[in-house]
């Protein structure tokens, strides 16, 4: 079991002072902003089309699940009369 950890050395991480932590957060958000500027955002028409696909898909799936529930309920009431 100890063979799995061969070559792994635990090195203590030096504690950072508060100003370096704040600088780290600033750097992180700056890099996030840079990456977001590289993104290709959808056009308004693409966004509307994608939203419609999702809405229609959800409605179809909900109708299918509702239909299956209704059919199974009728079958169970036939098999197990109350």
Steps between C-alpha positions, in 0.01 A plus 500: 500500500787738579644437153224715353645812659863446402663819381248733662656752731290728715646848513360756743337794324621833636226717646418806294433833659169675438627737230634213287165321532318814385744535210432136412125570483561807284718298263238225482218738406724681252579169328131404501422829324770432240362153431142631471614753238637209293159327495281509193155591628184393312308751298149598606344270238719204603406557863128514419520184288690310769255613766205387288661158447543460876145616580342272238715205612400550863131524408519183289678312776248621759213388278662158451559452873144614576359258242706211641385588851137506390525164319681331789246640746213354293678162478561489876139594577387218271738247658446617861141620535436727797 
